[in-house]
Amino acid sequence: MEAESKPSDELPRFLDSGIYRFPNSNAVFVDPVRLLNRSYNRFRVSPSAYYSRFLEPKHYAQEPTLSSNPNKRKRKPKKQPHSLNEKERAADQRHQEARPLLLKAHESLLGSADFPAIMSKLRSDFCSSTELTGGEEHSFIELGSVWQGPLCDITLNFKFTRLKNETNNEGLENGKVEQRVLPVFNNLIVNDTHDDVEAEFLKRHYILPRESCFYMSDLGQIHNIIPAESDNGFNLIVIDPPWENGSARQKSLYPTLPSRYFLSLPIKQLTHQEGSLVALWVTNREKLRNFIEKELFPAWGVRYLFTVYWLKVKGDGSLISDLDLFHHRPYECLLLGYCHGKDSEYLSEFGAVKDKQIIISIPGAYSRKPPIGELLLEHVPGVKSARCIELFAREMVTGWFSWGNEPLHFQDSRYFQGE
């Protein structure tokens, strides 16, 4: 496909924001590292730590293609085709409906005149950044489940700098550090300052973004985060459940939960009185889609609106797997719905939002989702300053409430470059 005649004005905006919008398209390309780094002042997420799976040189040695060509690489002998069962046929139908949109989005990426510059910049950032340092990570899931869990403390180190235009000698001196020691489990931990905060927990260091908070607990304690008043509820609720997954189980990557456990999530109680946009990450299993449509969304009081696709590419822009590979599609789905608040009705503004939008990015660690909160906020109508929460979070973003049993997972300092 021929590239556009000249680069657009989107490239400078992308380098600043981490979001590249293709003209006349439902697709955008995002750089999660740039998006995450907008939450920090003194620290930076390390590109080499984030992109270690798909920005190694071996992943972009060949020219990018729109889809895998079976003649260019050796393949295992194909198994004899079998007739699809009812659920597999339904899943394949969903795929066939999305396929032309995904191909068009991928063509927009590869056909953009800015594409070479985008990928070159990402590779340059990757090669010049700090590599992931050693040391074992804490297993917050295991720590929170033992009897000593409630006794574990986290130490927050707040650095204060005197403003140059201060006219008196009151307040803390330049570089003064204030420490707060708090229980790390079943407790609200808040960084209400305009700066990053370094925290210490069991001899490891963690970085908390400005104006953020987290509550680390298991599912049994989630009702502790329900606001006392509905006007303190959330306008945007993002949920990334640990769905039962064969690959995750085989690789022992993270514990999963049966689908029925998520019926107890108090989405209605977390919703702001003016209503909430609910965004749910889901795998491509048809069994899950049926469960969400027939049981989960109705139980939460959520009305389905539209689907967003996350299309995953390598460092050369090629898809991470063949688009038609049945059990390993190179994309995931984000289902968006609306939950009524006490003072809200279904908002007609949602009708103007185009269905089947596509977000393209290079994936990070297994099951780590790109930080697309800013894109989702565009679909929260009538709210100037939305309150946002992520359930089952494994990292933190400025201005957001993060809940789960490991919201500090990717806040470990080894994923960051120093001051």
C-alpha positions in Angstrom: 0.0 0.0 0.0 1.4 3.4 -1.0 2.1 5.9 1.8 0.4 9.2 1.9 2.2 12.0 0.1 3.5 13.9 3.1 3.6 13.6 6.9 0.7 15.1 8.8 0.5 17.4 11.8 -0.4 14.4 13.9 3.3 13.3 14.4 4.2 16.2 16.7 1.0 15.7 18.6 1.7 12.0 18.9 5.2 12.6 20.3 3.6 14.8 23.0 0.5 12.9 23.8 1.1 9.3 22.8 -2.0 9.2 20.7 -1.9 9.2 16.9 -5.3 9.7 15.1 -5.6 8.5 11.6 -7.7 10.8 9.4 -11.1 9.6 8.3 -10.7 6.5 10.3 -12.1 4.8 13.5 -8.5 3.8 14.4 -5.9 5.4 16.6 -2.3 4.3 17.4 -1.2 4.7 21.0 2.2 4.6 22.8 1.4 3.3 26.3 4.7 4.5 27.6 4.1 8.1 26.6 0.5 7.9 28.0 1.7 6.6 31.3 4.5 9.1 31.6 2.0 11.9 31.5 1.3 10.9 35.1 4.8 11.5 36.4 7.1 14.5 37.0 10.4 13.0 38.3 10.2 9.4 37.0 9.6 7.8 33.7 8.3 4.4 32.7 11.1 2.5 31.0 10.3 1.7 27.3 12.7 -1.3 27.5 10.8 -2.7 30.5 7.4 -2.1 28.9 8.1 -3.3 25.4 10.5 -6.2 26.1 8.1 -8.7 24.4 7.7 -7.1 21.0 10.4 -4.4 20.5 13.4 -6.7 20.5 15.3 -6.6 17.2 14.1 -10.1 16.3 10.5 -8.8 16.2 11.1 -6.2 13.4 13.8 -7.8 11.2 11.4 -8.3 8.4 9.2 -5.9 6.4 5.8 -5.5 7.8 2.9 -7.1 6.1 -0.9 -6.7 6.3 -1.3 -10.4 7.2 0.9 -13.4 7.6 2.0 -15.1 4.4 2.2 -18.9 4.8 4.9 -19.1 2.1 7.3 -16.9 4.0 7.8 -19.1 7.0 7.7 -22.8 7.9 4.5 -24.0 9.4 3.6 -27.1 11.2 1.5 -29.4 9.2 -2.1 -28.3 9.2 -4.5 -30.4 11.2 -7.5 -31.7 9.4 -10.3 -29.2 9.6 -13.1 -30.1 11.9 -16.7 -28.8 11.9 -17.3 -25.9 14.3 -19.7 -26.3 17.1 -22.3 -23.7 17.9 -20.2 -21.5 20.1 -17.3 -21.7 17.7 -19.5 -20.7 14.8 -20.8 -17.7 16.8 -17.3 -16.6 17.7 -16.2 -17.0 14.0 -19.2 -14.8 12.9 -18.1 -12.1 15.4 -14.6 -12.3 13.9 -15.8 -12.1 10.4 -17.8 -9.0 11.2 -14.8 -7.3 12.8 -12.2 -8.6 10.2 -12.7 -5.9 7.5 -12.6 -3.1 10.1 -9.4 -4.5 11.7 -7.7 -4.9 8.3 -8.6 -1.3 7.3 -7.2 0.0 10.6 -4.0 -2.0 10.1 -3.8 -0.6 6.5 -4.2 2.9 8.0 -1.2 2.3 10.2 1.1 0.9 7.6 -0.1 3.4 4.9 0.5 6.4 7.1 3.4 8.7 5.9 4.2 9.0 9.6 4.5 5.3 10.2 8.3 5.0 9.7 9.0 7.9 12.0 6.6 6.6 14.7 8.3 3.2 14.8 11.8 4.6 14.5 11.1 6.8 17.5 9.7 3.9 19.6 12.7 1.8 18.7 15.1 4.6 19.6 13.3 5.2 23.0 13.5 1.4 23.6 17.2 1.1 22.8 18.2 4.1 24.9 16.2 3.3 28.0 17.1 1.5 31.1 16.7 -2.3 31.0 14.6 -4.1 33.5 16.7 -4.6 36.7 16.8 -7.9 38.6 15.2 -8.9 41.9 12.1 -10.8 42.6 8.7 -9.1 42.6 6.5 -9.3 45.7 3.4 -11.5 45.2 0.7 -9.2 46.7 -1.9 -11.9 46.2 0.0 -14.3 48.4 1.0 -11.6 50.9 -2.6 -10.4 51.3 -3.9 -13.9 51.9 -1.8 -14.8 54.9 -2.6 -13.8 58.4 0.3 -11.4 58.6 -1.1 -9.4 55.7 -3.0 -6.8 57.8 0.2 -6.1 59.7 2.2 -5.1 56.6 3.0 -1.4 56.3 4.0 0.8 53.4 6.1 3.9 53.9 5.3 6.9 51.7 8.1 9.4 51.3 6.8 12.8 50.3 9.3 15.3 48.9 8.5 19.0 49.3 10.2 21.9 47.5 9.8 25.5 48.6 8.3 27.8 45.9 10.7 30.5 44.7 8.1 33.3 45.1 7.3 32.5 48.8 7.5 35.6 50.9 7.8 34.1 54.3 9.8 31.3 56.0 6.8 29.1 56.9 6.4 25.6 55.6 8.8 22.8 54.8 12.4 23.5 53.6 13.5 22.7 50.1 14.0 18.9 49.8 12.3 18.1 53.0 10.9 14.6 53.2 7.8 13.8 55.1 7.1 10.1 55.8 3.7 8.4 56.3 3.5 4.8 57.4 0.2 3.1 56.6 -1.2 -0.4 56.4 -0.9 -1.5 52.8 -3.8 -3.9 52.7 -7.5 -3.1 53.2 -6.7 0.6 53.5 -7.0 3.7 51.2 -3.5 4.9 50.3 -3.6 8.4 48.8 -1.0 10.6 47.1 -2.8 13.9 47.1 0.2 16.0 46.1 1.2 17.3 42.7 4.3 15.2 42.5 5.4 11.6 42.3 5.8 9.8 45.6 8.4 7.1 46.4 7.1 4.3 48.6 8.9 1.5 50.4 7.4 -1.9 51.1 9.4 -5.0 52.3 12.7 -3.6 51.0 11.3 -2.8 47.5 10.5 0.7 46.1 7.4 1.7 44.3 6.4 4.9 42.5 3.0 6.5 43.0 1.8 9.0 40.4 0.5 12.4 41.5 -3.1 12.8 42.7 -3.8 9.1 42.7 -4.9 6.5 45.2 -5.3 2.8 45.6 -7.1 0.3 47.8 -5.5 -3.2 47.8 -7.8 -6.0 48.9 -9.3 -9.2 47.6 -12.8 -9.4 46.1 -14.4 -10.1 49.5 -13.5 -6.6 50.7 -14.5 -4.6 47.6 -17.6 -3.2 49.2 -15.3 -1.1 51.4 -14.6 1.2 48.4 -18.3 2.1 47.8 -18.7 5.9 48.3 -21.0 7.0 51.2 -22.7 9.4 48.8 -23.7 8.7 45.2 -22.4 12.1 44.2 -18.9 10.8 45.1 -19.4 7.8 42.8 -17.5 7.3 39.5 -18.3 8.5 36.0 -15.9 6.0 34.4 -15.4 2.4 35.6 -12.8 0.3 33.8 -12.8 -3.4 34.7 -10.1 -6.0 33.7 -11.2 -9.2 35.4 -8.9 -12.2 35.8 -11.1 -14.3 33.5 -10.5 -18.1 33.6 -7.9 -18.6 30.8 -6.1 -21.8 29.8 -2.9 -20.0 28.7 -2.6 -18.0 32.0 -3.3 -21.2 34.0 -0.7 -23.2 32.1 2.0 -20.5 32.4 1.0 -19.8 36.1 1.0 -16.1 35.2 -1.7 -15.0 37.5 -4.6 -16.5 39.5 -8.0 -16.5 37.7 -11.6 -16.6 39.0 -14.7 -18.3 37.7 -17.0 -15.9 35.8 -19.8 -16.1 38.4 -17.6 -14.3 41.0 -17.8 -11.1 39.0 -21.6 -11.0 39.4 -21.0 -9.6 42.9 -19.1 -6.5 41.7 -21.0 -3.5 43.1 -21.1 -1.6 39.8 -24.4 0.1 40.6 -23.2 1.3 44.0 -20.0 2.7 42.5 -21.8 4.6 39.8 -22.1 8.4 40.1 -25.6 9.8 40.6 -25.3 11.2 37.0 -24.5 7.8 35.6 -21.3 6.0 34.5 -19.6 4.7 31.4 -18.5 1.1 32.1 -15.6 -0.4 30.1 -15.1 -4.2 30.4 -12.1 -6.0 29.0 -13.0 -9.5 27.7 -11.2 -12.3 25.8 -12.5 -13.7 22.5 -14.2 -16.7 24.1 -17.8 -16.9 23.0 -18.8 -18.4 26.3 -17.7 -15.2 28.1 -19.5 -13.0 25.6 -22.8 -14.9 26.2 -22.3 -14.7 29.9 -21.7 -10.9 29.8 -24.7 -10.2 27.5 -27.2 -12.5 29.3 -26.1 -12.4 32.9 -23.3 -10.0 33.9 -24.4 -6.7 32.4 -28.0 -7.2 33.4 -26.9 -8.0 37.0 -24.8 -4.8 37.1 -27.6 -2.7 35.6 -25.4 -1.9 32.6 -26.8 -1.3 29.1 -24.4 -2.4 26.3 -23.4 0.5 24.0 -20.6 -0.5 21.6 -17.3 -2.5 21.2 -13.7 -1.2 21.0 -11.0 -3.4 19.6 -7.4 -3.5 20.7 -5.3 -4.6 17.8 -1.8 -5.7 18.8 1.3 -5.2 16.5 5.0 -5.8 16.7 7.9 -3.3 16.4 7.6 -3.3 12.6 3.9 -2.8 12.6 3.0 -6.4 11.6 0.3 -8.2 13.6 1.6 -10.3 16.6 -0.2 -13.3 15.0 -2.2 -14.2 12.0 -5.5 -12.3 12.0 -7.4 -15.5 11.4 -5.6 -17.7 13.9 -8.7 -19.1 15.6 -7.5 -19.5 19.3 -4.9 -16.7 19.3 -6.5 -13.7 17.6 -4.1 -10.6 17.6 -6.8 -8.5 19.2 -9.0 -8.2 22.3 -12.3 -6.5 22.9 -13.4 -3.7 25.3 -17.1 -3.7 25.8 -18.6 -0.3 26.7 -21.9 0.1 28.5 -23.9 2.7 30.4 -25.0 2.4 34.0 -27.8 4.7 35.2 -27.3 6.9 38.3 -30.0 8.1 40.7 -30.4 11.3 38.8 -29.7 10.2 35.3 -31.5 8.8 32.3 -30.0 7.2 29.3 -28.0 9.9 27.6 -28.6 10.4 23.9 -25.0 11.7 23.4 -23.8 8.1 23.3 -25.7 7.5 20.1 -23.2 9.8 18.3 -20.3 7.5 19.2 -19.2 5.3 16.4 -19.2 1.5 17.0 -16.2 -0.8 16.6 -13.5 1.7 17.2 -9.9 0.3 17.0 -6.9 1.1 19.2 -3.5 -0.1 17.9 -0.5 -0.5 20.1 2.5 -2.7 20.8 1.7 -4.9 23.8 3.6 -4.8 27.1 3.7 -7.7 29.6 1.2 -10.6 29.3 -2.4 -9.4 29.9 -1.2 -5.8 30.5 -3.7 -3.5 28.9 -2.8 -0.1 27.3 -3.8 2.9 29.4 -6.7 4.2 27.3 -8.5 6.2 30.0 -8.0 9.5 28.1 -9.7 8.0 25.0 -12.6 6.7 27.1 -13.2 10.0 28.7 -14.2 11.4 25.3 -17.3 9.2 25.6 -18.4 10.3 29.1 -21.0 13.0 28.2 -21.8 16.0 30.3 -19.0 15.6 32.8 -16.2 18.2 33.0 -14.2 16.5 35.7 -14.9 12.8 35.7 -14.1 10.6 38.7 -12.5 7.4 37.4 -11.8 4.0 38.9 -10.1 0.8 37.6 -11.1 -2.5 39.1 -8.5 -5.4 39.2 -5.9 -2.7 38.4 -2.2 -3.7 38.2 -0.9 -0.1 37.8 -1.8 3.4 38.7 -2.6 6.6 36.7 -2.8 10.2 37.9 -6.3 11.2 38.9 -7.6 7.6 39.1 -8.7 5.3 41.9 -7.1 1.8 41.5 -8.6 -1.2 43.2 -7.5 -4.9 43.2 -5.2 -7.3 45.0 -2.1 -6.0 43.2 -2.4 -2.3 42.0 1.3 -1.8 42.8 2.4 -4.6 40.5 3.7 -2.3 37.7 4.6 0.5 40.1 7.7 -1.4 41.2 10.7 1.0 40.6 12.4 -1.6 38.4 9.8 -0.7 35.7 10.9 3.0 35.9 13.9 5.1 35.0 15.3 7.1 37.8 15.1 10.9 38.5 
